[in-house]
Amino acid sequence: MNHNVYIYLLIMALTTYLIRVLPLTLIRREIKNQTIKSFLYYVPYVTLSVMTFPAILTATESMISAAIALAVGILAAWFGRSLFQVSVLSCLTVFVVEFLLFL
């Protein structure tokens, strides 16, 4: 099989271009529907969550340490800790849990 890489690149470029250009060309006026506005408001947060969550669970040696660190991070954020504190607490949690699991 002889595949031409340039065809794949062209298709990917066209797809990306169309995804970015079509909303600009099809929607000319302000969106007034509250349901659509609220949906579009949450799209970036959902996209970030969908991309981040699997990476969190697969970034460590065991999924147990990742899940515990995720819970610690959520609790720390819930109680108003800064982003730096949340990340340090999560990293320390992974370190301690994996140290205890692989003794």
Order of alpha helices (4+ residues) and beta strands (2+ residues): alpha-alpha-alpha-alpha
